[in-house]
Amino acid sequence: MDEETRLEADAGPGRRAGAVLVFVAVGVLGAVTLWARHGTGSADGWFALEVAGGAAAWVLSPLLLWRPVAAAVALTALAAVSPAATPAATVAVLQVARRRPVGVAAAVGAAGIAAHAVQGLWRPPGGISFGWWLLLITAAYGALIGWGALARARRALLVSLAERARRAEAEQGRRVAEARMAERTRIAREMHDVLAHRLSLLATYAGALEYRPDAPPERLARAAGVVRAGVHQALEELREVILLLRTDDAEDEGRPQPVLADVPRLVAESRDAGAAVELRDGVGGAAVPAPVGRTAYRVVQEGLTNARKHAAGRRVRVVLAGRPGTGLEIDIRNALPAGPAAGPAAPGSGTGLVGLTERVRLAGGRLDHEAAAGEFRLHAWLPWPA
């Protein structure tokens, strides 16, 4: 929608009331003009022509609100033969200036000045010279054009501001929706990592129950208790994921987020499940930024989960190294199985490393993984500001 169309649409609702107002105003001003010229009884032979011209201008004046330029041209022509049409002609210039560009308004104003010059030649004004009278007419037309142009610019500015506000509101709504979706996705990714780790531990314990039925009863009872507790925790975490994804305002405020200091606890859980995990912590409890520590925790968690899935029973080595200014490095290695794994592999979607790579990249780091020389290596580097 261009500017002219917007202004026309903006002016539409009040046109009927405006037409009535213009009709009344032009009629009153035209009557006052006739009374001023002939009210003293000095009517001459041109009185009938002036009345006819004034009446025609009065009837045509409402058309200014629908066809301002065409109506202004007709009223200007009437003003050349009837002083009673002068009010309608001046109102016409004002309307054209309010509704059309300045160039069009200036052309209509010039035509009005010319028409009044013709009127002044054959119907000289009383009490003032023709030159001064024409100068006053020109000044009046200039003022009307300026007034109308100012009103048009103000209305265009208001329409533009309203449109800008509407677009800003729509853009804000879109950004809020995108941020909400990104937050839900982030929370779902976090919960996916937690559930994958939890279920892999359960699979390990369940495998021990299945393949070691001759274990002491107290050990079997302990493993069964761990499986039962783990299932309850997994169900609770899965319920939270579903609730978060169904909620429009997904927030995880108050949920404790893992940090680098939680890695030893994570390794201890894997050891309790029977995995042989060696941890070499070269960070020494240094203060790592929370986002970096959380990403590092997820890298270790995914590495241990993959080792349980694909290399059950193999030794896993986790190395943490780095310092502020040089970055944090996580290196996880486990031997690849020479044959079929001793026990069923835990199911997986195969996208854990893909999501982990994306997470590390979003944190400003890089992640590499490869299987070579009989072992699987997962290496990550994360920025650690000085």
C-alpha positions as CSV (number, residue, x, y, z in Angstrom):
1,M,0.0,0.0,0.0
2,D,1.6,3.3,-1.1
3,E,1.4,6.6,0.7
4,E,-1.5,8.0,-1.2
5,T,-3.6,4.9,-0.6
6,R,-2.8,4.9,3.1
7,L,-3.8,8.6,3.4
8,E,-7.0,8.0,1.5
9,A,-7.9,5.0,3.7
10,D,-7.1,7.0,6.8
11,A,-9.4,9.9,5.7
12,G,-12.3,7.6,4.7
13,P,-14.2,7.2,8.0
14,G,-14.9,10.9,8.6
15,R,-15.7,11.9,5.1
16,R,-19.5,12.2,5.5
17,A,-19.1,14.5,8.5
18,G,-16.5,16.5,6.6
19,A,-18.7,16.9,3.6
20,V,-21.5,18.3,5.8
21,L,-19.0,20.7,7.5
22,V,-17.6,21.9,4.1
23,F,-21.1,22.3,2.7
24,V,-22.2,24.5,5.6
25,A,-19.0,26.5,5.8
26,V,-19.0,27.3,2.1
27,G,-22.7,28.3,2.1
28,V,-22.2,30.6,5.1
29,L,-19.1,32.2,3.6
30,G,-20.6,32.6,0.2
31,A,-23.7,34.3,1.7
32,V,-21.5,36.6,3.8
33,T,-19.6,37.6,0.6
34,L,-22.8,38.4,-1.3
35,W,-24.2,40.4,1.6
36,A,-20.9,42.3,1.9
37,R,-21.0,43.3,-1.8
38,H,-24.7,43.9,-2.3
39,G,-26.2,44.0,1.2
40,T,-26.3,47.8,1.1
41,G,-28.8,47.8,-1.8
42,S,-26.1,48.5,-4.4
43,A,-26.9,45.4,-6.5
44,D,-26.2,45.7,-10.2
45,G,-26.8,43.7,-13.3
46,W,-24.1,41.2,-12.4
47,F,-25.8,40.2,-9.1
48,A,-27.7,37.3,-10.7
49,L,-24.5,35.9,-12.2
50,E,-22.7,36.1,-8.8
51,V,-25.6,34.4,-7.1
52,A,-25.6,31.6,-9.7
53,G,-21.9,31.2,-9.4
54,G,-22.0,31.1,-5.6
55,A,-24.8,28.6,-5.6
56,A,-23.0,26.3,-8.1
57,A,-19.9,26.5,-5.9
58,W,-21.9,25.7,-2.8
59,V,-23.4,22.6,-4.5
60,L,-20.0,21.4,-5.8
61,S,-18.1,22.0,-2.6
62,P,-18.8,18.5,-1.0
63,L,-17.1,16.9,-4.0
64,L,-13.7,18.2,-2.6
65,L,-13.6,15.3,-0.2
66,W,-13.9,12.7,-3.0
67,R,-12.4,14.4,-6.1
68,P,-10.3,17.2,-4.7
69,V,-8.4,18.2,-7.9
70,A,-11.3,18.0,-10.3
71,A,-13.6,19.9,-7.9
72,A,-10.9,22.5,-7.2
73,V,-10.6,23.2,-11.0
74,A,-14.3,23.7,-11.3
75,L,-14.6,25.9,-8.3
76,T,-11.6,28.0,-9.5
77,A,-13.4,28.5,-12.8
78,L,-16.5,29.7,-11.0
79,A,-14.4,32.1,-8.9
80,A,-13.3,33.8,-12.1
81,V,-16.9,34.9,-12.7
82,S,-18.4,35.2,-9.2
83,P,-16.8,36.6,-6.1
84,A,-19.3,34.4,-4.1
85,A,-17.4,31.4,-5.3
86,T,-14.1,32.7,-3.7
87,P,-14.7,30.9,-0.3
88,A,-15.2,27.6,-2.1
89,A,-12.2,28.1,-4.3
90,T,-9.9,28.8,-1.3
91,V,-11.3,25.8,0.6
92,A,-10.6,23.8,-2.5
93,V,-6.9,24.8,-2.5
94,L,-6.6,23.8,1.2
95,Q,-8.2,20.4,0.6
96,V,-5.9,19.7,-2.4
97,A,-2.9,20.6,-0.3
98,R,-4.0,18.2,2.4
99,R,-4.7,15.3,0.1
100,R,-2.2,15.7,-2.8
101,P,1.5,16.4,-3.2
102,V,2.8,20.0,-3.0
103,G,3.3,20.2,-6.7
104,V,-0.3,19.5,-7.5
105,A,-1.5,22.0,-4.8
106,A,0.8,24.7,-6.1
107,A,-0.6,24.2,-9.6
108,V,-4.2,24.5,-8.3
109,G,-3.2,27.6,-6.3
110,A,-1.6,29.2,-9.3
111,A,-4.9,28.6,-11.2
112,G,-6.8,30.1,-8.3
113,I,-4.7,33.3,-8.3
114,A,-5.1,33.6,-12.1
115,A,-8.9,33.2,-11.7
116,H,-9.0,35.9,-9.0
117,A,-6.9,38.2,-11.2
118,V,-9.5,37.8,-14.0
119,Q,-12.3,38.4,-11.4
120,G,-10.5,41.6,-10.2
121,L,-10.2,42.9,-13.7
122,W,-13.9,42.8,-14.5
123,R,-15.2,43.2,-10.9
124,P,-12.6,45.5,-9.3
125,P,-12.6,45.3,-5.4
126,G,-13.7,48.4,-3.6
127,G,-11.4,50.3,-1.2
128,I,-8.1,48.8,-2.4
129,S,-6.0,48.9,-5.5
130,F,-5.9,45.9,-7.8
131,G,-2.2,45.3,-7.2
132,W,-2.5,45.2,-3.4
133,W,-5.6,43.1,-3.7
134,L,-3.9,40.5,-5.9
135,L,-0.9,40.5,-3.5
136,L,-3.2,39.6,-0.6
137,I,-4.9,36.9,-2.7
138,T,-1.5,35.4,-3.5
139,A,-0.4,35.5,0.2
140,A,-3.7,33.9,1.2
141,Y,-3.2,31.1,-1.3
142,G,0.4,30.5,-0.3
143,A,-0.7,30.3,3.4
144,L,-3.4,27.8,2.5
145,I,-1.0,25.6,0.5
146,G,1.5,25.7,3.3
147,W,-1.1,24.9,5.9
148,G,-2.5,22.0,3.9
149,A,1.0,20.6,3.1
150,L,1.9,20.7,6.8
151,A,-1.3,18.9,7.8
152,R,-0.7,16.3,5.1
153,A,2.9,15.7,6.3
154,R,1.7,15.4,9.9
155,R,-1.0,12.8,8.9
156,A,1.6,10.9,6.8
157,L,3.9,10.9,9.7
158,L,1.2,9.5,12.0
159,V,0.3,6.8,9.5
160,S,4.0,5.9,9.2
161,L,4.5,5.7,12.9
162,A,1.4,3.6,13.4
163,E,2.6,1.2,10.6
164,R,6.1,1.1,12.2
165,A,4.6,0.4,15.6
166,R,2.5,-2.4,14.1
167,R,5.5,-4.0,12.4
168,A,7.6,-3.6,15.6
169,E,4.9,-5.4,17.6
170,A,4.7,-8.2,15.1
171,E,8.5,-8.5,15.0
172,Q,8.7,-8.5,18.8
173,G,6.0,-11.3,18.9
174,R,8.0,-13.3,16.4
175,R,11.3,-12.8,18.4
176,V,9.5,-13.9,21.6
177,A,8.2,-17.0,19.9
178,E,11.6,-17.9,18.4
179,A,13.3,-17.3,21.8
180,R,10.7,-19.5,23.5
181,M,11.2,-22.3,20.9
182,A,15.0,-22.0,21.3
183,E,14.6,-22.3,25.0
184,R,12.4,-25.3,24.8
185,T,14.8,-26.9,22.4
186,R,17.8,-26.2,24.7
187,I,15.9,-27.7,27.7
188,A,14.9,-30.8,25.7
189,R,18.5,-31.3,24.6
190,E,19.7,-31.0,28.2
191,M,17.1,-33.6,29.3
192,H,18.0,-35.9,26.4
193,D,21.6,-36.0,27.6
194,V,20.5,-36.7,31.1
195,L,18.1,-39.4,30.1
196,A,20.6,-41.0,27.8
197,H,23.2,-41.2,30.6
198,R,20.6,-42.5,33.1
199,L,19.2,-45.2,30.8
200,S,22.7,-46.4,29.8
201,L,23.5,-46.9,33.5
202,L,20.2,-48.8,33.9
203,A,21.1,-51.0,30.9
204,T,24.5,-51.8,32.5
205,Y,22.9,-52.8,35.8
206,A,20.2,-54.8,34.1
207,G,22.8,-56.6,32.0
208,A,24.6,-57.5,35.2
209,L,21.4,-59.0,36.6
210,E,20.8,-61.0,33.4
211,Y,24.3,-62.3,32.8
212,R,25.4,-62.8,36.5
213,P,22.5,-64.8,38.1
214,D,25.1,-66.5,40.3
215,A,26.1,-63.3,42.0
216,P,25.6,-63.1,45.8
217,P,22.0,-62.3,46.8
218,E,22.9,-59.0,48.5
219,R,24.7,-57.8,45.3
220,L,21.7,-58.8,43.1
221,A,19.4,-57.0,45.6
222,R,21.6,-53.9,45.4
223,A,21.6,-53.9,41.6
224,A,17.8,-54.4,41.5
225,G,17.4,-51.4,43.9
226,V,19.6,-49.3,41.7
227,V,17.5,-50.3,38.6
228,R,14.3,-49.5,40.4
229,A,15.5,-46.1,41.7
230,G,17.0,-45.3,38.2
231,V,13.7,-46.1,36.5
232,H,11.8,-43.8,38.8
233,Q,14.3,-41.0,38.2
234,A,14.1,-41.5,34.4
235,L,10.3,-41.4,34.5
236,E,10.4,-38.2,36.5
237,E,12.9,-36.6,34.1
238,L,10.9,-37.8,31.1
239,R,7.7,-36.3,32.6
240,E,9.5,-33.0,33.1
241,V,10.6,-33.0,29.4
242,I,7.0,-33.5,28.3
243,L,5.7,-30.7,30.5
244,L,8.4,-28.4,29.3
245,L,7.7,-29.1,25.6
246,R,4.0,-28.6,26.2
247,T,4.4,-25.3,28.1
248,D,4.5,-22.0,26.1
249,D,6.7,-20.3,28.7
250,A,9.3,-23.1,29.1
251,E,11.7,-22.1,31.8
252,D,14.2,-24.1,33.9
253,E,14.8,-21.5,36.6
254,G,15.7,-23.2,39.8
255,R,16.9,-26.4,38.1
256,P,20.5,-27.1,39.2
257,Q,22.7,-27.1,36.2
258,P,25.8,-29.3,36.1
259,V,29.2,-27.7,36.2
260,L,32.8,-29.0,35.7
261,A,33.1,-29.8,39.5
262,D,30.3,-32.4,39.0
263,V,32.5,-34.5,36.6
264,P,34.0,-36.6,39.5
265,R,30.5,-37.5,40.6
266,L,29.6,-38.5,37.1
267,V,32.7,-40.7,36.9
268,A,31.8,-42.3,40.3
269,E,28.3,-43.2,39.0
270,S,29.9,-45.0,36.0
271,R,32.3,-46.8,38.3
272,D,29.4,-47.9,40.5
273,A,27.8,-49.4,37.4
274,G,30.9,-51.5,36.9
275,A,32.7,-49.4,34.3
276,A,36.5,-49.0,34.6
277,V,36.9,-45.2,34.3
278,E,40.2,-43.4,34.9
279,L,39.9,-39.6,35.6
280,R,42.9,-37.3,35.2
281,D,41.9,-33.9,36.4
282,G,44.5,-31.3,35.3
283,V,42.3,-28.4,36.0
284,G,42.7,-28.6,39.8
285,G,39.4,-27.1,40.8
286,A,40.0,-23.8,39.0
287,A,37.0,-21.6,38.5
288,V,35.6,-22.3,35.1
289,P,32.8,-20.1,33.7
290,A,29.4,-21.8,34.2
291,P,28.5,-22.2,30.5
292,V,32.0,-23.7,29.7
293,G,31.7,-26.0,32.7
294,R,28.2,-27.1,31.7
295,T,29.3,-27.9,28.2
296,A,32.4,-29.8,29.4
297,Y,30.2,-31.8,31.7
298,R,27.9,-32.8,28.8
299,V,31.0,-33.8,26.7
300,V,32.2,-36.1,29.5
301,Q,28.6,-37.4,30.0
302,E,28.2,-38.2,26.3
303,G,31.6,-39.9,26.1
304,L,30.9,-42.2,29.0
305,T,27.4,-43.0,27.6
306,N,28.9,-43.9,24.3
307,A,31.5,-46.1,26.0
308,R,28.9,-48.0,27.9
309,K,26.8,-48.5,24.7
310,H,29.5,-49.5,22.3
311,A,32.4,-50.7,24.3
312,A,31.0,-52.2,27.5
313,G,33.6,-53.5,29.9
314,R,36.4,-51.6,28.2
315,R,38.6,-49.2,30.2
316,V,37.7,-45.5,29.7
317,R,40.2,-42.7,30.3
318,V,39.0,-39.1,30.9
319,V,41.6,-36.3,30.8
320,L,40.8,-32.7,31.7
321,A,43.5,-30.0,31.1
322,G,43.8,-26.3,30.5
323,R,44.0,-23.0,32.1
324,P,42.5,-19.5,31.7
325,G,43.5,-17.9,28.5
326,T,44.4,-21.1,26.6
327,G,41.2,-23.0,26.9
328,L,39.8,-26.2,28.4
329,E,40.5,-29.5,26.8
330,I,38.6,-32.7,27.3
331,D,40.0,-36.0,26.0
332,I,38.1,-39.2,26.4
333,R,39.4,-42.5,25.1
334,N,38.2,-46.1,25.3
335,A,39.4,-49.3,23.6
336,L,37.2,-50.7,20.9
337,P,35.8,-54.2,21.4
338,A,37.6,-56.8,19.4
339,G,34.4,-58.9,18.9
340,P,30.8,-58.8,19.9
341,A,30.1,-57.0,23.2
342,A,29.5,-59.1,26.2
343,G,25.8,-58.2,26.5
344,P,23.2,-56.4,24.5
345,A,24.0,-52.9,23.4
346,A,21.8,-50.1,24.7
347,P,19.6,-48.6,22.0
348,G,20.4,-45.1,20.8
349,S,19.4,-42.7,18.1
350,G,22.9,-42.2,16.7
351,T,22.6,-38.4,16.9
352,G,24.3,-37.9,20.3
353,L,27.6,-36.8,18.8
354,V,25.9,-34.6,16.2
355,G,24.0,-32.7,18.9
356,L,27.2,-32.6,21.1
357,T,29.1,-31.1,18.2
358,E,26.5,-28.4,17.7
359,R,26.5,-27.7,21.5
360,V,30.3,-27.3,21.5
361,R,30.3,-25.0,18.5
362,L,27.6,-22.8,20.0
363,A,29.9,-22.5,23.0
364,G,32.7,-21.2,20.7
365,G,34.7,-24.5,20.8
366,R,35.4,-27.4,18.6
367,L,34.9,-31.2,18.9
368,D,36.6,-34.1,17.1
369,H,36.0,-37.8,17.3
370,E,37.6,-40.7,15.5
371,A,38.2,-44.4,15.8
372,A,41.9,-45.3,15.1
373,A,44.6,-47.6,16.5
374,G,42.0,-49.8,18.2
375,E,40.5,-47.1,20.3
376,F,37.8,-44.4,20.1
377,R,38.8,-40.9,20.8
378,L,36.6,-37.9,21.7
379,H,38.4,-34.6,22.0
380,A,36.9,-31.2,22.7
381,W,38.3,-27.7,23.2
382,L,36.3,-25.0,24.8
383,P,37.3,-21.3,25.3
384,W,38.3,-20.3,28.8
385,P,38.7,-16.6,29.1
386,A,41.6,-15.3,31.2
